[in-house]
Amino acid sequence: MAAQDKTAVAVVTEEFVPLAEIMARNMERPGLRLCVLPYPLDTRPEPEVRQIALDFWEQLLESLGVPH
């Protein structure tokens, strides 16, 4: 992505941060930005997951460099 002058952000849950960092290094993208969501998501009630999405939306936009 960096070679194409594109901004990239990986969205992961807390549990997968170490794996995302290893994968980014292995793909020669050590500075890959992460948006880290709480873990787990799959066992939470839908309204709670929707609220998490709303809570992290601005952080994701900021990580992408989108003004708001």
DSSP file (Angstrom, degrees, kcal/mol; ACC not computed):
  #  RESIDUE AA STRUCTURE BP1 BP2  ACC     N-H-->O    O-->H-N    N-H-->O    O-->H-N    TCO  KAPPA ALPHA  PHI   PSI    X-CA   Y-CA   Z-CA
    1    1 A M    > >       0   0    0      0, 0.0     5,-2.0     0, 0.0     3,-1.0   0.000 360.0 360.0 360.0 -45.2    0.0    0.0    0.0
    2    2 A A  G > 5 +     0   0    0      1,-0.3     3,-1.6     3,-0.2    27,-0.0   0.874 360.0  57.6 -59.9 -36.2    2.7    2.5    0.9
    3    3 A A  G 3 5S+     0   0    0      1,-0.3    -1,-0.3     2,-0.1     0, 0.0   0.785 107.2  48.3 -65.1 -26.1    4.3    1.9   -2.5
    4    4 A Q  G < 5S-     0   0    0     -3,-1.0    -1,-0.3     2,-0.1    -2,-0.2   0.324 116.7-116.1 -94.1   6.3    1.1    3.0   -4.1
    5    5 A D  T < 5 +     0   0    0     -3,-1.6     2,-0.4     1,-0.2    -3,-0.2   0.871  69.8 139.2  60.3  39.5    0.9    6.0   -1.9
    6    6 A K      < -     0   0    0     -5,-2.0     2,-0.4     2,-0.0    -1,-0.2  -0.874  53.5-123.9-113.8 146.2   -2.3    4.8   -0.3
    7    7 A T        -     0   0    0     -2,-0.4     2,-0.4    57,-0.1    57,-0.1  -0.735  30.8-173.5 -87.8 136.4   -3.2    4.9    3.4
    8    8 A A        -     0   0    0     -2,-0.4    25,-0.8    55,-0.1     2,-0.4  -0.987  11.4-175.9-132.6 143.3   -4.1    1.6    5.0
    9    9 A V  E     -a   33   0A   0     -2,-0.4     2,-0.5    23,-0.1    25,-0.2  -0.996  16.9-144.7-135.8 129.9   -5.4    0.7    8.5
   10   10 A A  E     -a   34   0A   0     23,-2.7    25,-2.7    -2,-0.4     2,-0.6  -0.832  11.8-149.7 -93.4 130.2   -5.9   -2.8    9.8
   11   11 A V  E     +a   35   0A   0     -2,-0.5     2,-0.3    23,-0.2    25,-0.2  -0.898  32.4 154.7-102.1 117.6   -8.9   -3.2   12.1
   12   12 A V  E     -a   36   0A   0     23,-2.0    25,-3.1    -2,-0.6     2,-0.2  -0.909  41.4-111.8-137.0 161.6   -8.3   -5.9   14.7
   13   13 A T  E >   -a   37   0A   0     -2,-0.3     3,-1.9    23,-0.2     4,-0.4  -0.573  42.6 -99.4 -89.6 163.9   -9.5   -6.9   18.1
   14   14 A E  G >  S+     0   0    0     23,-2.0     3,-1.3     1,-0.3    -1,-0.1   0.830 120.5  61.1 -50.2 -39.1   -7.1   -6.7   21.1
   15   15 A E  G 3  S+     0   0    0      1,-0.3    -1,-0.3     2,-0.1     4,-0.3   0.784 106.3  45.6 -61.1 -29.4   -6.5  -10.4   20.9
   16   16 A F  G <> S+     0   0    0     -3,-1.9     4,-2.6     1,-0.2    -1,-0.3   0.317  78.8 101.2-103.9   7.9   -5.0  -10.2   17.4
   17   17 A V  H <> S+     0   0    0     -3,-1.3     4,-2.5    -4,-0.4     5,-0.2   0.941  83.5  49.6 -58.4 -49.7   -2.7   -7.1   17.8
   18   18 A P  H  > S+     0   0    0      0, 0.0     4,-2.2     0, 0.0    -1,-0.2   0.919 113.2  47.2 -58.0 -41.7    0.5   -9.2   18.2
   19   19 A L  H  > S+     0   0    0     -4,-0.3     4,-2.7     2,-0.2     5,-0.2   0.914 111.1  51.0 -64.7 -43.0   -0.4  -11.2   15.1
   20   20 A A  H  X S+     0   0    0     -4,-2.6     4,-2.3     1,-0.2    -1,-0.2   0.892 110.6  49.6 -61.8 -39.7   -1.2   -8.1   13.1
   21   21 A E  H  X S+     0   0    0     -4,-2.5     4,-2.2     2,-0.2    -1,-0.2   0.902 111.8  47.9 -66.7 -41.2    2.2   -6.6   14.1
   22   22 A I  H  X S+     0   0    0     -4,-2.2     4,-2.6    -5,-0.2    -2,-0.2   0.931 113.0  48.1 -63.9 -45.8    4.0   -9.7   13.0
   23   23 A M  H  X S+     0   0    0     -4,-2.7     4,-1.6     1,-0.2    -2,-0.2   0.897 110.1  52.1 -63.5 -39.9    2.2   -9.9    9.7
   24   24 A A  H  <>S+     0   0    0     -4,-2.3     5,-3.6    -5,-0.2    -1,-0.2   0.923 111.6  46.6 -62.7 -43.8    2.9   -6.2    9.0
   25   25 A R  H ><5S+     0   0    0     -4,-2.2     3,-1.8     3,-0.2    -2,-0.2   0.928 111.2  51.6 -62.9 -44.5    6.6   -6.7    9.7
   26   26 A N  H 3<5S+     0   0    0     -4,-2.6    -1,-0.2     1,-0.3    -2,-0.2   0.784 110.2  49.2 -63.9 -27.1    6.7   -9.8    7.5
   27   27 A M  T 3<5S-     0   0    0     -4,-1.6    -1,-0.3    -5,-0.2    -2,-0.2   0.227 120.6-110.6 -95.6  13.8    5.0   -7.9    4.7
   28   28 A E  T < 5S+     0   0    0     -3,-1.8    -3,-0.2     1,-0.1    -2,-0.1   0.864  89.5 113.9  58.4  40.4    7.5   -5.0    5.1
   29   29 A R    > < +     0   0    0     -5,-3.6     3,-2.0    -6,-0.2    -4,-0.2  -0.444  26.9 155.6-131.0  57.6    4.9   -2.7    6.5
   30   30 A P  T 3  S+     0   0    0      0, 0.0    -5,-0.2     0, 0.0    -6,-0.1   0.730  72.3  55.8 -63.0 -21.3    6.1   -2.2   10.1
   31   31 A G  T 3  S+     0   0    0     -7,-0.1   -10,-0.0    -3,-0.1    -6,-0.0   0.247  73.9 145.1 -93.9  14.1    4.4    1.1   10.4
   32   32 A L    <   -     0   0    0     -3,-2.0     2,-0.2   -11,-0.1   -23,-0.1  -0.275  50.8-123.5 -54.7 130.1    1.0   -0.2    9.5
   33   33 A R  E     -a    9   0A   0    -25,-0.8   -23,-2.7    30,-0.1     2,-0.4  -0.534  25.0-154.8 -77.7 141.9   -1.7    1.6   11.5
   34   34 A L  E     -a   10   0A   0     -2,-0.2     2,-0.6   -25,-0.2   -23,-0.2  -0.950  14.6-158.9-119.4 138.8   -4.0   -0.4   13.7
   35   35 A C  E     -a   11   0A   0    -25,-2.7   -23,-2.0    -2,-0.4     2,-0.6  -0.970  24.9-154.6-109.7 111.9   -7.5    0.4   14.9
   36   36 A V  E     -a   12   0A   0     -2,-0.6   -23,-0.2   -25,-0.2   -25,-0.1  -0.795  10.7-169.5-101.7 118.2   -7.9   -1.9   17.9
   37   37 A L  E     -a   13   0A   0    -25,-3.1   -23,-2.0    -2,-0.6     4,-0.1  -0.623  34.7 -87.7 -97.6 159.4  -11.4   -2.9   18.9
   38   38 A P        -     0   0    0      0, 0.0    -1,-0.1     0, 0.0    14,-0.0  -0.280  55.5 -93.7 -64.4 152.8  -12.3   -4.7   22.2
   39   39 A Y  S    S+     0   0    0    -26,-0.1     2,-0.1     1,-0.1   -27,-0.0  -0.933  93.4  28.3-116.9 141.0  -12.2   -8.5   22.3
   40   40 A P        +     0   0    0      0, 0.0    -1,-0.1     0, 0.0   -26,-0.0   0.687  55.0 162.4 -87.8 163.4  -14.3  -10.5   21.8
   41   41 A L    >   +     0   0    0     -2,-0.1     3,-1.4     2,-0.1     8,-0.1   0.708  68.7  67.1-105.0 -34.2  -16.9   -9.1   19.4
   42   42 A D  T 3  S+     0   0    0      1,-0.3     4,-0.1     7,-0.0    -3,-0.0   0.719 102.4  46.2 -66.5 -21.7  -18.6  -12.3   18.3
   43   43 A T  T 3  S+     0   0    0      2,-0.1    -1,-0.3     3,-0.0    -2,-0.1   0.451  92.3  98.3 -99.9  -0.2  -20.1  -13.1   21.7
   44   44 A R  S <  S-     0   0    0     -3,-1.4    -3,-0.0     1,-0.1     2,-0.0  -0.558  85.0 -98.7 -85.4 151.4  -21.4   -9.6   22.4
   45   45 A P    >>  -     0   0    0      0, 0.0     4,-1.9     0, 0.0     3,-0.8  -0.375  36.3-112.0 -64.7 148.2  -25.1   -8.7   21.8
   46   46 A E  H 3> S+     0   0    0      1,-0.3     4,-2.7     2,-0.2     5,-0.2   0.865 115.5  55.9 -52.7 -43.4  -25.6   -6.9   18.5
   47   47 A P  H 3> S+     0   0    0      0, 0.0     4,-1.9     0, 0.0    -1,-0.3   0.889 108.4  49.4 -59.3 -35.8  -26.5   -3.5   20.2
   48   48 A E  H <> S+     0   0    0     -3,-0.8     4,-2.2     2,-0.2    -2,-0.2   0.903 110.5  49.1 -68.9 -40.7  -23.2   -3.6   22.1
   49   49 A V  H  X S+     0   0    0     -4,-1.9     4,-2.3     1,-0.2    -1,-0.2   0.902 110.0  52.2 -64.6 -40.8  -21.2   -4.3   18.9
   50   50 A R  H  X S+     0   0    0     -4,-2.7     4,-2.1    -5,-0.2    -1,-0.2   0.892 109.1  49.9 -62.1 -39.2  -23.1   -1.5   17.1
   51   51 A Q  H  X S+     0   0    0     -4,-1.9     4,-2.7    -5,-0.2    -2,-0.2   0.894 108.0  52.8 -67.5 -39.2  -22.1    0.9   19.9
   52   52 A I  H  X S+     0   0    0     -4,-2.2     4,-2.0     2,-0.2    -2,-0.2   0.923 108.0  52.0 -59.8 -43.6  -18.5   -0.2   19.7
   53   53 A A  H  X S+     0   0    0     -4,-2.3     4,-1.0     1,-0.2    -2,-0.2   0.923 111.7  46.0 -59.2 -44.6  -18.6    0.6   16.0
   54   54 A L  H  X S+     0   0    0     -4,-2.1     4,-0.5     1,-0.2     3,-0.4   0.896 111.4  52.5 -64.4 -40.0  -19.9    4.0   16.7
   55   55 A D  H  < S+     0   0    0     -4,-2.7     4,-0.3     1,-0.2    -1,-0.2   0.826 116.9  37.6 -65.6 -32.5  -17.3    4.6   19.5
   56   56 A F  H  X S+     0   0    0     -4,-2.0     4,-2.2    -5,-0.2    -1,-0.2   0.485  89.8  93.3-100.2  -4.3  -14.4    3.7   17.2
   57   57 A W  H  X S+     0   0    0     -4,-1.0     4,-2.3    -3,-0.4     5,-0.2   0.918  88.0  45.8 -57.8 -48.5  -15.6    5.3   14.0
   58   58 A E  H  X S+     0   0    0     -4,-0.5     4,-2.7     1,-0.2    -1,-0.2   0.889 110.5  54.1 -64.6 -38.7  -13.8    8.6   14.5
   59   59 A Q  H  > S+     0   0    0     -4,-0.3     4,-2.3     1,-0.2    -1,-0.2   0.910 109.1  49.1 -60.6 -41.8  -10.6    6.8   15.5
   60   60 A L  H  X S+     0   0    0     -4,-2.2     4,-1.6     2,-0.2    -2,-0.2   0.926 110.8  49.3 -64.2 -44.9  -10.7    4.9   12.3
   61   61 A L  H  X>S+     0   0    0     -4,-2.3     5,-2.8     1,-0.2     4,-0.6   0.916 111.2  49.9 -60.5 -43.8  -11.3    8.0   10.2
   62   62 A E  H ><5S+     0   0    0     -4,-2.7     3,-1.1     1,-0.2    -1,-0.2   0.903 107.3  54.3 -60.8 -41.7   -8.4    9.8   12.0
   63   63 A S  H 3<5S+     0   0    0     -4,-2.3    -1,-0.2     1,-0.3    -2,-0.2   0.830 109.3  48.6 -62.0 -31.5   -6.1    6.8   11.3
   64   64 A L  H 3<5S-     0   0    0     -4,-1.6    -1,-0.3    -3,-0.2    -2,-0.2   0.558 117.5-115.0 -83.5  -8.7   -7.0    7.1    7.6
   65   65 A G  T <<5 +     0   0    0     -3,-1.1    -3,-0.2    -4,-0.6    -2,-0.1   0.716  62.8 151.6  81.4  21.2   -6.3   10.8    7.7
   66   66 A V      < -     0   0    0     -5,-2.8    -1,-0.3    -6,-0.2    -2,-0.1  -0.758  42.8-131.3 -88.3 122.6   -9.9   11.8    7.0
   67   67 A P              0   0    0      0, 0.0    -1,-0.0     0, 0.0    -5,-0.0  -0.439 360.0 360.0 -70.0 146.6  -10.8   15.2    8.4
   68   68 A H              0   0    0     -2,-0.1    -6,-0.0   -10,-0.0    -2,-0.0   0.345 360.0 360.0-138.5 360.0  -14.0   15.3   10.4
